[in-house]
């Protein structure tokens, strides 16, 4: 992340994806890890490793019938995660009106026109927000917004993709028009962690609306072609209440992590979720760990 000059005794820098991950980590099942660097002056940088699996979405992580890790086909957890991530990225662009981009106050920090070869960057706005964790600690988070509604309301966009394990109760095509609530309730059970993360990201970004798409494969054995069956708007605060996600508990979780690292000496640490049980472990590692040589 870019370092911003702000006042405060303790400073924390993080992206919305990582912050939302920590805020909702009690719902996670799969293992994950984050890198935390504590610098002089009480500055914390929370980041992920390069090529970390944290970049990929999960599918049916909290289901009673999660994808079989032994499956080496298109329905393995890794392949489903790659498919879900691809769908999510494409969905956030496909639902936008073409032309008439809104120019933000500053240019995209990750887009270089000299290397773009005439192409435009994906439509996304980075919004840097500052939160006071307590009287002595300030948190700066880089959040994302995906579009505008009626030119005044900020929007985030995410896509759920259908995965039908053996003995699945129903197909989305059978229920999506008349019983969308049943489809969403089933997804809340099977993808509790993912939906909680999306809601937390929307709240952090200050989005007025969160748009969720329901996408399905054109054919069950084709993981590359999909169709959008339906979309639905939700107000992030209302949706958080619906999925029993408490903002107070979210921020309490972050304060706990920050206080935990405040007590540590300067250096680099790895925060890891145990792959077999709901347990978090902190390891101190050498300063050059995960640094790639050119």
BELZIFEN-V229822 format. One record per residue. N is the residue number from 1. RES is the residue in three letters. PSI is psi as a letter, one per 20 degrees, with the letter a starting at -180 (none if undefined). Layout:
# BELZIFEN-V229822
n->N res->RES psi->PSI
n->N res->RES psi->PSI
This chain:
# BELZIFEN-V229822
n->1 res->UNK psi->q
n->2 res->UNK psi->p
n->3 res->UNK psi->p
n->4 res->UNK psi->q
n->5 res->UNK psi->o
n->6 res->UNK psi->r
n->7 res->UNK psi->q
n->8 res->UNK psi->q
n->9 res->UNK psi->g
n->10 res->UNK psi->p
n->11 res->UNK psi->p
n->12 res->UNK psi->p
n->13 res->UNK psi->p
n->14 res->UNK psi->q
n->15 res->UNK psi->r
n->16 res->UNK psi->h
n->17 res->UNK psi->g
n->18 res->UNK psi->g
n->19 res->UNK psi->g
n->20 res->UNK psi->h
n->21 res->UNK psi->g
n->22 res->UNK psi->h
n->23 res->UNK psi->h
n->24 res->UNK psi->j
n->25 res->UNK psi->i
n->26 res->UNK psi->i
n->27 res->UNK psi->i
n->28 res->UNK psi->q
n->29 res->UNK psi->g
n->30 res->UNK psi->q
n->31 res->UNK psi->q
n->32 res->UNK psi->r
n->33 res->UNK psi->q
n->34 res->UNK psi->q
n->35 res->UNK psi->p
n->36 res->UNK psi->p
n->37 res->UNK psi->p
n->38 res->UNK psi->o
n->39 res->UNK psi->r
n->40 res->UNK psi->q
n->41 res->UNK psi->j
n->42 res->UNK psi->k
n->43 res->UNK psi->p
n->44 res->UNK psi->p
n->45 res->UNK psi->p
n->46 res->UNK psi->p
n->47 res->UNK psi->r
n->48 res->UNK psi->r
n->49 res->UNK psi->q
n->50 res->UNK psi->p
n->51 res->UNK psi->k
n->52 res->UNK psi->q
n->53 res->UNK psi->i
n->54 res->UNK psi->i
n->55 res->UNK psi->i
n->56 res->UNK psi->q
n->57 res->UNK psi->q
n->58 res->UNK psi->q
n->59 res->UNK psi->p
n->60 res->UNK psi->k
n->61 res->UNK psi->h
n->62 res->UNK psi->k
n->63 res->UNK psi->q
n->64 res->UNK psi->i
n->65 res->UNK psi->m
n->66 res->UNK psi->q
n->67 res->UNK psi->q
n->68 res->UNK psi->o
n->69 res->UNK psi->h
n->70 res->UNK psi->i
n->71 res->UNK psi->p
n->72 res->UNK psi->j
n->73 res->UNK psi->b
n->74 res->UNK psi->i
n->75 res->UNK psi->j
n->76 res->UNK psi->q
n->77 res->UNK psi->h
n->78 res->UNK psi->g
n->79 res->UNK psi->h
n->80 res->UNK psi->h
n->81 res->UNK psi->g
n->82 res->UNK psi->g
n->83 res->UNK psi->g
n->84 res->UNK psi->h
n->85 res->UNK psi->g
n->86 res->UNK psi->g
n->87 res->UNK psi->g
n->88 res->UNK psi->g
n->89 res->UNK psi->g
n->90 res->UNK psi->h
n->91 res->UNK psi->g
n->92 res->UNK psi->h
n->93 res->UNK psi->h
n->94 res->UNK psi->h
n->95 res->UNK psi->i
n->96 res->UNK psi->q
n->97 res->UNK psi->p
n->98 res->UNK psi->q
n->99 res->UNK psi->r
n->100 res->UNK psi->l
n->101 res->UNK psi->q
n->102 res->UNK psi->p
n->103 res->UNK psi->p
n->104 res->UNK psi->r
n->105 res->UNK psi->h
n->106 res->UNK psi->q
n->107 res->UNK psi->r
n->108 res->UNK psi->p
n->109 res->UNK psi->i
n->110 res->UNK psi->j
n->111 res->UNK psi->p
n->112 res->UNK psi->o
n->113 res->UNK psi->h
n->114 res->UNK psi->h
n->115 res->UNK psi->j
n->116 res->UNK psi->i
n->117 res->UNK psi->l
n->118 res->UNK psi->j
n->119 res->UNK psi->q
n->120 res->UNK psi->q
n->121 res->UNK psi->r
n->122 res->UNK psi->q
n->123 res->UNK psi->o
n->124 res->UNK psi->q
n->125 res->UNK psi->p
n->126 res->UNK psi->p
n->127 res->UNK psi->o
n->128 res->UNK psi->p
n->129 res->UNK psi->q
n->130 res->UNK psi->p
n->131 res->UNK psi->q
n->132 res->UNK psi->o
n->133 res->UNK psi->h
n->134 res->UNK psi->a
n->135 res->UNK psi->h
n->136 res->UNK psi->i
n->137 res->UNK psi->p
n->138 res->UNK psi->p
n->139 res->UNK psi->p
n->140 res->UNK psi->p
n->141 res->UNK psi->p
n->142 res->UNK psi->o
n->143 res->UNK psi->r
n->144 res->UNK psi->q
n->145 res->UNK psi->q
n->146 res->UNK psi->i
n->147 res->UNK psi->r
n->148 res->UNK psi->q
n->149 res->UNK psi->p
n->150 res->UNK psi->k
n->151 res->UNK psi->j
n->152 res->UNK psi->h
n->153 res->UNK psi->p
n->154 res->UNK psi->q
n->155 res->UNK psi->q
n->156 res->UNK psi->q
n->157 res->UNK psi->p
n->158 res->UNK psi->q
n->159 res->UNK psi->p
n->160 res->UNK psi->p
n->161 res->UNK psi->q
n->162 res->UNK psi->p
n->163 res->UNK psi->p
n->164 res->UNK psi->n
n->165 res->UNK psi->r
n->166 res->UNK psi->q
n->167 res->UNK psi->k
n->168 res->UNK psi->q
n->169 res->UNK psi->h
n->170 res->UNK psi->r
n->171 res->UNK psi->q
n->172 res->UNK psi->h
n->173 res->UNK psi->h
n->174 res->UNK psi->h
n->175 res->UNK psi->i
n->176 res->UNK psi->h
n->177 res->UNK psi->g
n->178 res->UNK psi->h
n->179 res->UNK psi->l
n->180 res->UNK psi->h
n->181 res->UNK psi->h
n->182 res->UNK psi->h
n->183 res->UNK psi->g
n->184 res->UNK psi->g
n->185 res->UNK psi->h
n->186 res->UNK psi->h
n->187 res->UNK psi->h
n->188 res->UNK psi->h
n->189 res->UNK psi->g
n->190 res->UNK psi->h
n->191 res->UNK psi->l
n->192 res->UNK psi->g
n->193 res->UNK psi->g
n->194 res->UNK psi->g
n->195 res->UNK psi->h
n->196 res->UNK psi->g
n->197 res->UNK psi->g
n->198 res->UNK psi->g
n->199 res->UNK psi->g
n->200 res->UNK psi->g
n->201 res->UNK psi->g
n->202 res->UNK psi->g
n->203 res->UNK psi->g
n->204 res->UNK psi->h
n->205 res->UNK psi->i
n->206 res->UNK psi->k
n->207 res->UNK psi->q
n->208 res->UNK psi->h
n->209 res->UNK psi->q
n->210 res->UNK psi->p
n->211 res->UNK psi->p
n->212 res->UNK psi->p
n->213 res->UNK psi->q
n->214 res->UNK psi->o
n->215 res->UNK psi->q
n->216 res->UNK psi->q
n->217 res->UNK psi->q
n->218 res->UNK psi->g
n->219 res->UNK psi->q
n->220 res->UNK psi->h
n->221 res->UNK psi->j
n->222 res->UNK psi->o
n->223 res->UNK psi->j
n->224 res->UNK psi->h
n->225 res->UNK psi->p
n->226 res->UNK psi->r
n->227 res->UNK psi->q
n->228 res->UNK psi->o
n->229 res->UNK psi->h
n->230 res->UNK psi->r
n->231 res->UNK psi->q
n->232 res->UNK psi->p
n->233 res->UNK psi->q
n->234 res->UNK psi->q
n->235 res->UNK psi->p
n->236 res->UNK psi->g
n->237 res->UNK psi->g
n->238 res->UNK psi->h
n->239 res->UNK psi->h
n->240 res->UNK psi->g
n->241 res->UNK psi->h
n->242 res->UNK psi->h
n->243 res->UNK psi->j
n->244 res->UNK psi->l
n->245 res->UNK psi->o
n->246 res->UNK psi->p
n->247 res->UNK psi->h
n->248 res->UNK psi->g
n->249 res->UNK psi->h
n->250 res->UNK psi->g
n->251 res->UNK psi->h
n->252 res->UNK psi->h
n->253 res->UNK psi->g
n->254 res->UNK psi->g
n->255 res->UNK psi->h
n->256 res->UNK psi->g
n->257 res->UNK psi->g
n->258 res->UNK psi->g
n->259 res->UNK psi->h
n->260 res->UNK psi->g
n->261 res->UNK psi->h
n->262 res->UNK psi->h
n->263 res->UNK psi->i
n->264 res->UNK psi->q
n->265 res->UNK psi->r
n->266 res->UNK psi->q
n->267 res->UNK psi->a
n->268 res->UNK psi->p
n->269 res->UNK psi->q
n->270 res->UNK psi->p
n->271 res->UNK psi->o
n->272 res->UNK psi->p
n->273 res->UNK psi->p
n->274 res->UNK psi->p
n->275 res->UNK psi->i
n->276 res->UNK psi->i
n->277 res->UNK psi->r
n->278 res->UNK psi->m
n->279 res->UNK psi->p
n->280 res->UNK psi->p
n->281 res->UNK psi->q
n->282 res->UNK psi->p
n->283 res->UNK psi->p
n->284 res->UNK psi->p
n->285 res->UNK psi->r
n->286 res->UNK psi->q
n->287 res->UNK psi->h
n->288 res->UNK psi->j
n->289 res->UNK psi->p
n->290 res->UNK psi->j
n->291 res->UNK psi->o
n->292 res->UNK psi->q
n->293 res->UNK psi->p
n->294 res->UNK psi->none
